[in-house]
Structures are given as structure tokens and as C-alpha cells.
């Protein structure tokens, strides 16, 4: 049971990082990105490509960052000619197109079978010791990302992003460049998600196209909405809550004596049901975005 809790905590930490990177786009800058999981996948595949070419962890991080930044720049370029809702649909289409390319990429990407055998971040000691050290890295990274997001949100730069979110025309009249701001926040979010993807790839030692399906993006969206859009602490809370609920679905299935096929359906119901409940009855999420003193909470 202890090993299971460590695993769930690692996954919750990584998804919390992903949720923070999405919240930086959605909650602070007002960017509707439905291709968020592709940024995470870019980091994971960067680590896999480095492993396939007998390169080390540093090369994997560099490759993951480079791929993710390219995707972020592509998203930003799409945003110059499309409105918010249409841009969101375009990011989803790009993410799905890239997933299909990875699935049919042959030896380069491993195709539908993916790339396996990536070494763990820590190989010394027992498996439990390695998992605990990985958890420590994940928590440290999560803390660093949380500090970065809060610092940006409470800075003059964060204020410019909020103005862009609330009144784009006012941002222009004040001398801000909306395209530059969108590009910057997308690149930063891409880099955060990519490092999370690298850690994830080495933790589970496998990377495949099934990890970057659209359902994963909507899971991240659910975490942000349930936690509280615009509140970084709330987003972490939403990610941890959703991940632990997902992890205990098999136990609920056994308790209710339901077929194993129902596990995936129950998880989808949690995502869809959570989104509907909070959008209808508590749109501010578990932790409300506080307004006051020119800054927003979280």
C-alpha cells in the first residue's frame, strides 16, 4: 500500500505541474489551450529520443524543451489569426494530428508500440528508495513551479497578462503587444510541461502515443476548473484530488463488484461529472480567485 501511495503521489505531483502550466495560460492570460497534453508529450518524447540515441538525461531534457518550445511557438502563431474559441479548437486539432504522426512514425517514434526501456532517474538502492527519491524530485519541481507562477502573477508582467485576459484592447492601448505576451506565456508553459514530461518518461520507463490522447488534456482542464481557475494553490488541490480519486476507482469497482471494463468509464464519468458540477454550481472552483490590491490570489 505504501508503494501505491508513493506512485499516486508522484503522478499527482506531475499532473499538478501540468495543471499549473495550463492555469498560467488559461487562468492568468486567458488562453484556451486544448492541446496542453502535447506539450507534456513533447518532453516525454524528447527523453525517449535521447535514450534511443544513447544520450543522457541532460540531452533528454534539452530535446524535450526544444520540442515543446516548437509546439508552443506553433500554438502562438495559430493564435495570431484566430479568435479564442477557434484557437482552442486549432490547438486540439494540432495535438491530435501530432499524436497520429507519432503513432505512424515507425522506428523513429516506435509507432503505436512507443519507446520502452528508459532508465529510471535513480537506480541506486531498492525500488522503493528510488521511488521516494523520484517523489522528492517531483515535489521540489512542483514547489519551484508554484513559486514561479505566483511570482509572475504578482508582478507587473502578471498584471499585463491579466489585462490581456480581461480587456485585450486596453492592453494594446497601454502599449502591450498581445502577440508577444501570448508567445511568451506559451513558451514558458511549454517548458514547464516538458520537464514534467521528461520526469514522467523516466519514471514509467515508457513513452507512447496513448499517453497524449485528448482525454488527458480534458483531465487537466478538469483539475484546473475543480481547483479554481486563476488560483495556483487551488489548481494544485484540484490536481491532487482528481488524481487520488482516479487512483481509487479500481477499489470502488471491487467494492461494488463491477466488471473491470467499468474502470475507464468511471474515470471518464469523474472528469465529465466534475466539470459539469463545478461549471454549473461552483464555477469559481474549490479555491476562489481572490481579487484585491491589484493582485489575484493563489
LOMAR-708598 format. One line per field, with one value per residue: residue number from 1; residue in one letter; x, y, z of N, C-alpha, C in turn. Coordinates in steps of 0.1 Angstrom, whole numbers, plus 5000, padded with zeros to 4 digits. Layout:
BEGIN
dodo <- NUM_...
kolro <- A_...
n_xx <- X_...
n_yy <- Y_...
n_zz <- Z_...
ca_xx <- X_...
ca_yy <- Y_...
ca_zz <- Z_...
c_xx <- X_...
c_yy <- Y_...
c_zz <- Z_...
***
This chain:
BEGIN
dodo <- 1_2_3_4_5_6_7_8_9_10_11_12_13_14_15_16_17_18_19_20_21_22_23_24_25_26_27_28_29_30_31_32_33_34_35_36_37_38_39_40_41_42_43_44_45_46_47_48_49_50_51_52_53_54_55_56_57_58_59_60_61_62_63_64_65_66_67_68_69_70_71_72_73_74_75_76_77_78_79_80_81_82_83_84_85_86_87_88_89_90_91_92_93_94_95_96_97_98_99_100_101_102_103_104_105_106_107_108_109_110_111_112_113_114_115_116_117_118_119_120_121_122_123_124_125_126_127_128_129_130_131_132_133_134_135_136_137_138_139_140_141_142_143_144_145_146_147_148_149_150_151_152_153_154_155_156_157_158_159_160_161_162_163_164_165_166_167_168_169_170_171_172_173_174_175_176_177_178_179_180_181_182_183_184_185_186_187_188_189_190_191_192_193_194_195_196_197_198_199_200_201_202_203_204_205_206_207_208_209_210_211_212_213_214_215_216_217_218_219_220_221_222_223_224_225_226_227_228_229_230_231_232_233_234_235_236_237_238_239_240_241_242_243_244_245_246_247_248_249_250_251_252_253_254_255_256_257_258_259_260_261_262_263_264_265_266_267_268_269_270_271_272_273_274_275_276_277_278_279_280_281_282_283_284_285_286_287_288_289_290_291_292_293_294_295_296_297_298
kolro <- X_X_X_X_X_X_X_X_X_X_X_X_X_X_X_X_X_X_X_X_X_X_X_X_X_X_X_X_X_X_X_X_X_X_X_X_X_X_X_X_X_X_X_X_X_X_X_X_X_X_X_X_X_X_X_X_X_X_X_X_X_X_X_X_X_X_X_X_X_X_X_X_X_X_X_X_X_X_X_X_X_X_X_X_X_X_X_X_X_X_X_X_X_X_X_X_X_X_X_X_X_X_X_X_X_X_X_X_X_X_X_X_X_X_X_X_X_X_X_X_X_X_X_X_X_X_X_X_X_X_X_X_X_X_X_X_X_X_X_X_X_X_X_X_X_X_X_X_X_X_X_X_X_X_X_X_X_X_X_X_X_X_X_X_X_X_X_X_X_X_X_X_X_X_X_X_X_X_X_X_X_X_X_X_X_X_X_X_X_X_X_X_X_X_X_X_X_X_X_X_X_X_X_X_X_X_X_X_X_X_X_X_X_X_X_X_X_X_X_X_X_X_X_X_X_X_X_X_X_X_X_X_X_X_X_X_X_X_X_X_X_X_X_X_X_X_X_X_X_X_X_X_X_X_X_X_X_X_X_X_X_X_X_X_X_X_X_X_X_X_X_X_X_X_X_X_X_X_X_X_X_X_X_X_X_X_X_X_X_X_X_X_X_X_X_X_X_X
n_xx <- 5008_5020_5038_5021_5008_5030_5034_5010_5012_5035_5024_5003_5018_5031_5009_4999_5018_5014_4988_4993_5008_4989_4971_4985_4983_4954_4941_4955_4964_4943_4941_4928_4937_4935_4953_4971_4982_5000_5022_5033_5038_5057_5080_5082_5087_5110_5128_5127_5137_5163_5172_5170_5191_5213_5219_5223_5205_5205_5206_5182_5164_5171_5163_5136_5127_5133_5116_5091_5090_5090_5064_5049_5055_5043_5016_5012_5016_4994_4974_4975_4959_4934_4904_4896_4881_4881_4909_4914_4902_4918_4943_4937_4932_4958_4972_4960_4967_4995_4997_4988_5007_5029_5021_5023_5049_5069_5101_5114_5097_5087_5062_5029_5036_5053_5082_5102_5119_5133_5157_5154_5152_5167_5188_5201_5200_5170_5139_5118_5132_5142_5118_5110_5129_5125_5099_5106_5121_5100_5082_5099_5102_5076_5071_5089_5078_5053_5061_5073_5051_5034_5051_5053_5026_5021_5035_5045_5045_5027_5004_5001_4994_4970_4955_4955_4939_4914_4908_4916_4919_4924_4949_4964_4961_4976_5001_5011_5021_5000_5004_5031_5030_5013_5029_5051_5041_5031_5054_5068_5051_5051_5077_5077_5058_5072_5095_5082_5072_5096_5104_5083_5085_5109_5102_5081_5093_5085_5073_5046_5021_4995_4996_4992_4966_4935_4918_4934_4941_4916_4913_4933_4922_4899_4910_4920_4897_4881_4898_4901_4901_4927_4937_4966_4972_4948_4945_4966_4955_4931_4943_4956_4934_4918_4935_4940_4913_4910_4929_4918_4896_4896_4894_4869_4855_4859_4847_4820_4816_4819_4823_4857_4858_4845_4861_4875_4853_4842_4862_4861_4836_4840_4856_4840_4816_4827_4835_4810_4795_4810_4811_4784_4775_4795_4814_4837_4854_4871_4888_4885_4894_4911_4906_4922_4940_4953_4963_4959_4948_4965
n_yy <- 4988_5012_5016_5020_5044_5061_5060_5071_5097_5107_5108_5126_5149_5154_5158_5180_5199_5201_5211_5236_5248_5250_5266_5290_5298_5297_5307_5330_5344_5340_5322_5298_5267_5237_5217_5210_5186_5178_5194_5183_5157_5163_5167_5142_5125_5137_5129_5102_5100_5109_5088_5066_5072_5068_5088_5110_5120_5148_5155_5145_5162_5186_5181_5176_5201_5217_5205_5210_5238_5245_5235_5252_5277_5272_5270_5296_5310_5302_5314_5341_5345_5337_5337_5334_5310_5295_5293_5276_5252_5248_5242_5218_5202_5202_5189_5163_5157_5155_5134_5113_5113_5105_5080_5067_5068_5049_5034_5057_5069_5047_5040_5028_5012_5026_5038_5020_5010_5031_5044_5046_5076_5074_5048_5036_5016_5002_4995_5009_5030_5043_5052_5069_5089_5099_5109_5130_5146_5153_5167_5188_5201_5207_5226_5246_5254_5263_5285_5301_5306_5320_5342_5354_5360_5379_5400_5429_5421_5399_5414_5426_5404_5397_5420_5416_5393_5402_5427_5429_5451_5472_5465_5468_5495_5504_5500_5474_5444_5421_5397_5391_5388_5365_5346_5345_5335_5311_5298_5297_5281_5258_5249_5243_5222_5204_5196_5182_5161_5148_5138_5121_5103_5089_5079_5060_5046_5043_5055_5065_5070_5067_5080_5107_5114_5132_5131_5132_5159_5171_5160_5175_5200_5196_5194_5220_5235_5224_5229_5257_5282_5304_5305_5294_5277_5265_5251_5232_5217_5208_5191_5171_5161_5150_5132_5113_5104_5092_5071_5055_5045_5017_5003_5011_4999_4972_4971_4975_4954_4954_4950_4949_4964_4986_5005_5024_5038_5048_5066_5084_5094_5107_5128_5142_5145_5160_5183_5193_5196_5216_5237_5244_5247_5256_5276_5290_5272_5251_5267_5300_5326_5352_5387_5418_5446_5448_5424_5389_5361_5330
n_zz <- 5000_5007_4987_4966_4973_4972_4944_4934_4946_4932_4906_4910_4917_4893_4875_4888_4882_4855_4855_4867_4847_4826_4839_4840_4814_4809_4833_4840_4816_4800_4778_4758_4757_4742_4736_4755_4765_4746_4749_4772_4762_4743_4759_4771_4748_4739_4758_4753_4727_4731_4747_4729_4712_4727_4745_4774_4804_4805_4778_4771_4785_4772_4746_4750_4759_4736_4717_4729_4730_4703_4697_4714_4702_4677_4684_4694_4670_4656_4671_4663_4641_4647_4666_4702_4709_4685_4682_4704_4694_4672_4685_4697_4674_4663_4683_4681_4655_4656_4674_4659_4639_4655_4661_4637_4631_4628_4631_4642_4662_4674_4667_4672_4693_4708_4728_4748_4779_4791_4814_4850_4870_4893_4902_4923_4953_4967_4950_4962_4975_4953_4942_4962_4961_4936_4940_4957_4940_4922_4940_4947_4922_4917_4938_4930_4905_4914_4930_4910_4893_4911_4916_4891_4886_4906_4898_4878_4852_4853_4858_4833_4818_4829_4822_4795_4794_4805_4791_4761_4742_4758_4768_4745_4741_4762_4755_4753_4737_4724_4709_4715_4743_4745_4731_4748_4773_4764_4756_4780_4796_4780_4784_4812_4812_4796_4811_4831_4816_4808_4833_4839_4818_4824_4848_4844_4825_4798_4767_4748_4721_4732_4756_4751_4745_4737_4758_4781_4781_4787_4812_4826_4823_4838_4864_4868_4866_4887_4909_4908_4887_4879_4904_4919_4940_4944_4920_4923_4944_4932_4912_4928_4942_4921_4909_4930_4934_4909_4912_4931_4920_4910_4934_4943_4922_4928_4953_4947_4931_4903_4867_4852_4829_4835_4848_4832_4822_4846_4853_4833_4838_4862_4854_4834_4850_4872_4859_4849_4873_4887_4869_4867_4894_4910_4897_4904_4915_4939_4954_4955_4931_4943_4945_4947_4958_4934_4928_4922_4940_4952
ca_xx <- 5000_5029_5044_5009_5006_5041_5032_4999_5018_5043_5016_4996_5027_5034_4997_4998_5027_5007_4977_4998_5012_4977_4965_4992_4977_4940_4936_4961_4965_4930_4944_4921_4945_4930_4964_4981_4989_5010_5034_5038_5042_5070_5091_5084_5093_5124_5136_5127_5146_5177_5175_5171_5203_5223_5223_5220_5193_5206_5202_5167_5158_5173_5155_5122_5125_5133_5103_5079_5091_5085_5050_5044_5055_5033_5003_5012_5014_4980_4966_4975_4949_4922_4898_4899_4874_4887_4922_4913_4899_4930_4953_4932_4935_4973_4976_4956_4975_5008_4996_4987_5021_5038_5016_5027_5062_5078_5113_5118_5089_5082_5048_5018_5042_5061_5096_5103_5132_5140_5162_5148_5161_5176_5190_5208_5191_5158_5129_5111_5141_5143_5105_5109_5138_5117_5089_5113_5123_5087_5077_5107_5099_5062_5073_5096_5069_5043_5068_5075_5038_5030_5059_5048_5012_5021_5045_5040_5043_5015_4993_4999_4987_4956_4948_4953_4928_4902_4905_4927_4920_4930_4963_4970_4962_4986_5014_5015_5019_4993_5011_5043_5026_5008_5040_5060_5034_5030_5068_5071_5042_5056_5090_5073_5052_5082_5103_5073_5071_5108_5104_5073_5090_5119_5096_5074_5102_5079_5066_5038_5010_4983_4997_4989_4952_4928_4911_4943_4940_4904_4915_4940_4912_4890_4918_4921_4883_4877_4906_4898_4908_4934_4943_4976_4971_4936_4948_4973_4945_4923_4950_4958_4921_4914_4944_4937_4901_4913_4937_4910_4884_4896_4890_4854_4849_4859_4837_4807_4816_4816_4833_4869_4856_4838_4870_4877_4840_4840_4871_4855_4824_4845_4861_4828_4808_4833_4834_4796_4791_4817_4807_4771_4772_4806_4823_4849_4862_4873_4895_4882_4905_4909_4909_4924_4954_4960_4969_4949_4954_4969
ca_yy <- 5000_5024_5018_5025_5058_5068_5061_5081_5110_5111_5112_5138_5160_5157_5164_5194_5208_5203_5220_5249_5254_5253_5277_5302_5302_5299_5315_5343_5351_5338_5314_5285_5257_5223_5208_5210_5173_5177_5200_5173_5147_5167_5165_5127_5120_5142_5120_5089_5102_5109_5074_5058_5076_5065_5101_5110_5128_5163_5156_5143_5175_5196_5177_5178_5216_5222_5201_5217_5253_5245_5233_5264_5287_5269_5274_5310_5315_5300_5324_5354_5347_5330_5341_5325_5296_5288_5289_5264_5240_5245_5235_5204_5196_5201_5178_5151_5154_5151_5121_5104_5112_5097_5066_5061_5072_5038_5032_5069_5071_5035_5038_5026_5005_5035_5035_5015_5008_5043_5042_5055_5088_5069_5033_5030_5012_4994_5002_5019_5041_5051_5059_5080_5100_5105_5117_5142_5155_5158_5177_5200_5207_5213_5238_5256_5259_5271_5298_5308_5311_5331_5354_5360_5365_5391_5410_5438_5412_5392_5423_5428_5392_5398_5430_5409_5384_5409_5437_5430_5464_5481_5461_5474_5510_5507_5497_5460_5436_5409_5385_5389_5383_5352_5338_5344_5327_5298_5292_5293_5270_5246_5244_5237_5209_5195_5190_5172_5150_5141_5131_5111_5092_5081_5073_5048_5039_5041_5067_5061_5079_5066_5089_5121_5115_5144_5129_5137_5174_5174_5157_5186_5211_5194_5197_5234_5241_5220_5236_5271_5289_5316_5303_5284_5267_5257_5242_5220_5210_5201_5180_5161_5155_5143_5121_5103_5098_5082_5060_5047_5039_5003_4999_5013_4989_4959_4972_4974_4942_4958_4944_4957_4973_4999_5014_5036_5046_5055_5077_5094_5100_5116_5140_5149_5149_5170_5196_5198_5201_5228_5247_5248_5251_5263_5279_5295_5261_5249_5279_5312_5335_5364_5400_5429_5452_5447_5411_5378_5351_5317
ca_zz <- 5000_5008_4973_4958_4977_4966_4930_4932_4949_4921_4895_4914_4916_4878_4870_4894_4874_4842_4857_4869_4834_4819_4846_4836_4801_4810_4844_4841_4803_4792_4766_4758_4750_4743_4732_4766_4767_4736_4754_4781_4754_4737_4769_4772_4736_4739_4767_4746_4716_4737_4752_4717_4706_4738_4751_4788_4809_4801_4764_4770_4789_4762_4734_4753_4759_4723_4710_4735_4726_4689_4697_4719_4691_4667_4690_4694_4657_4652_4678_4657_4631_4652_4679_4713_4708_4673_4685_4712_4686_4664_4693_4698_4661_4661_4692_4676_4643_4661_4680_4648_4633_4663_4661_4624_4628_4625_4640_4649_4673_4679_4663_4683_4704_4716_4731_4762_4784_4796_4827_4860_4874_4903_4901_4935_4964_4964_4941_4970_4977_4940_4941_4972_4956_4925_4946_4962_4928_4918_4949_4946_4910_4919_4946_4922_4895_4921_4933_4897_4889_4920_4914_4878_4888_4914_4892_4868_4840_4856_4856_4819_4813_4834_4814_4782_4796_4807_4781_4751_4736_4768_4768_4733_4743_4772_4748_4754_4724_4727_4703_4722_4756_4743_4728_4760_4783_4759_4757_4794_4800_4773_4791_4824_4809_4790_4821_4837_4807_4809_4846_4837_4809_4831_4859_4840_4815_4785_4761_4736_4717_4740_4767_4748_4739_4740_4771_4791_4782_4794_4826_4832_4824_4850_4876_4869_4869_4900_4919_4908_4876_4883_4918_4917_4951_4941_4909_4928_4952_4922_4906_4938_4944_4909_4907_4940_4930_4898_4917_4940_4912_4910_4947_4943_4913_4936_4964_4941_4923_4889_4858_4850_4818_4840_4854_4823_4822_4859_4853_4824_4845_4872_4847_4829_4861_4879_4851_4849_4886_4891_4860_4870_4907_4917_4887_4909_4919_4954_4960_4946_4927_4951_4938_4957_4958_4921_4925_4924_4949_4947
c_xx <- 5009_5034_5033_5008_5018_5039_5021_5004_5027_5034_5008_5005_5029_5021_4995_5006_5020_4996_4982_5002_5000_4970_4972_4987_4963_4936_4942_4961_4952_4931_4937_4929_4940_4941_4975_4989_5001_5023_5041_5044_5056_5082_5093_5091_5107_5133_5138_5137_5161_5181_5178_5185_5215_5228_5218_5207_5194_5202_5187_5160_5159_5164_5140_5118_5124_5120_5091_5079_5086_5070_5043_5044_5045_5019_5002_5010_5000_4971_4966_4964_4935_4917_4900_4893_4880_4901_4923_4911_4911_4941_4949_4935_4950_4977_4972_4964_4989_5008_4995_5000_5030_5034_5020_5041_5073_5089_5116_5111_5084_5068_5039_5024_5050_5075_5097_5117_5140_5145_5156_5158_5171_5176_5196_5197_5180_5149_5121_5119_5141_5130_5104_5118_5131_5106_5095_5116_5110_5081_5085_5104_5085_5063_5079_5086_5058_5049_5069_5061_5032_5038_5055_5035_5012_5031_5038_5037_5030_5003_4990_4991_4972_4948_4945_4941_4915_4898_4916_4929_4927_4945_4970_4972_4973_5000_5019_5012_5013_5000_5023_5040_5021_5020_5049_5054_5033_5044_5071_5063_5047_5068_5086_5067_5062_5090_5095_5072_5084_5109_5095_5078_5100_5113_5089_5082_5096_5072_5058_5027_4998_4984_4993_4975_4945_4921_4920_4943_4928_4905_4923_4931_4903_4897_4918_4907_4879_4885_4903_4907_4914_4940_4953_4975_4959_4938_4956_4963_4936_4930_4952_4945_4917_4922_4942_4923_4902_4919_4928_4897_4884_4891_4874_4848_4848_4848_4823_4805_4812_4826_4845_4867_4850_4848_4872_4864_4838_4850_4866_4843_4829_4850_4849_4819_4814_4833_4820_4792_4797_4813_4793_4769_4783_4817_4837_4859_4863_4879_4893_4894_4902_4913_4911_4938_4961_4965_4957_4956_4958_4983
c_yy <- 5013_5027_5024_5040_5067_5071_5072_5095_5116_5116_5124_5150_5164_5163_5178_5204_5211_5213_5234_5256_5257_5266_5291_5307_5306_5309_5328_5351_5349_5331_5301_5275_5243_5213_5207_5197_5171_5183_5190_5161_5150_5165_5150_5121_5125_5133_5107_5089_5102_5095_5065_5060_5075_5078_5101_5119_5142_5165_5154_5156_5185_5193_5179_5193_5221_5218_5209_5232_5254_5244_5246_5276_5285_5273_5289_5316_5313_5310_5338_5356_5341_5336_5330_5311_5289_5284_5277_5251_5237_5238_5220_5196_5193_5189_5164_5147_5149_5137_5110_5102_5103_5082_5059_5064_5061_5037_5045_5071_5059_5031_5036_5019_5014_5031_5031_5013_5020_5040_5051_5066_5083_5054_5027_5027_5004_5002_5012_5031_5050_5059_5071_5092_5106_5114_5130_5152_5161_5169_5190_5208_5214_5226_5249_5262_5267_5284_5306_5314_5322_5343_5361_5367_5378_5401_5419_5430_5405_5401_5426_5416_5392_5409_5424_5400_5391_5419_5438_5443_5474_5478_5468_5489_5514_5504_5483_5453_5423_5396_5381_5383_5368_5342_5335_5334_5313_5291_5288_5281_5257_5240_5237_5223_5199_5188_5180_5160_5142_5132_5119_5099_5083_5074_5060_5040_5036_5053_5062_5071_5079_5075_5103_5122_5127_5143_5134_5152_5178_5171_5169_5198_5209_5197_5212_5240_5237_5227_5251_5278_5302_5315_5292_5273_5259_5247_5230_5211_5202_5189_5169_5153_5145_5130_5110_5097_5088_5070_5050_5041_5024_4997_5000_5002_4975_4959_4970_4962_4944_4952_4954_4967_4986_5009_5026_5044_5054_5067_5088_5101_5110_5129_5148_5154_5160_5183_5201_5204_5214_5240_5253_5253_5258_5267_5285_5285_5260_5261_5290_5320_5348_5376_5410_5433_5450_5433_5401_5367_5339_5317
c_zz <- 5000_4994_4964_4961_4972_4951_4927_4935_4938_4909_4898_4913_4901_4872_4875_4886_4861_4844_4860_4855_4825_4826_4843_4823_4803_4821_4845_4828_4795_4779_4767_4750_4753_4738_4742_4767_4757_4741_4764_4773_4747_4746_4770_4760_4734_4747_4760_4734_4720_4741_4740_4710_4716_4743_4766_4791_4805_4787_4763_4774_4778_4750_4737_4754_4745_4715_4716_4731_4712_4689_4703_4709_4680_4672_4690_4680_4652_4658_4672_4647_4635_4665_4690_4712_4696_4675_4694_4704_4677_4672_4695_4685_4659_4670_4687_4663_4647_4667_4669_4640_4641_4663_4648_4621_4626_4636_4648_4662_4680_4675_4674_4695_4713_4718_4746_4766_4789_4810_4837_4864_4884_4903_4914_4945_4959_4955_4949_4973_4965_4939_4950_4967_4944_4930_4951_4951_4923_4927_4948_4933_4911_4927_4938_4912_4902_4925_4921_4893_4898_4918_4902_4880_4896_4910_4882_4855_4841_4854_4842_4813_4817_4826_4800_4783_4797_4796_4771_4745_4745_4769_4756_4735_4753_4767_4749_4740_4727_4722_4711_4736_4755_4740_4740_4770_4777_4759_4771_4799_4793_4780_4804_4822_4804_4801_4829_4829_4807_4822_4845_4829_4816_4843_4855_4829_4802_4780_4749_4733_4725_4752_4764_4741_4744_4754_4783_4792_4790_4809_4833_4833_4836_4863_4878_4873_4883_4911_4920_4898_4881_4897_4917_4928_4949_4930_4914_4936_4943_4916_4915_4940_4933_4907_4918_4938_4919_4903_4925_4933_4912_4923_4948_4934_4921_4947_4959_4932_4909_4880_4856_4839_4823_4846_4845_4822_4834_4859_4844_4830_4855_4865_4842_4840_4869_4872_4851_4862_4890_4882_4863_4883_4915_4906_4891_4914_4934_4960_4950_4943_4934_4943_4949_4956_4945_4918_4928_4932_4943_4941
***
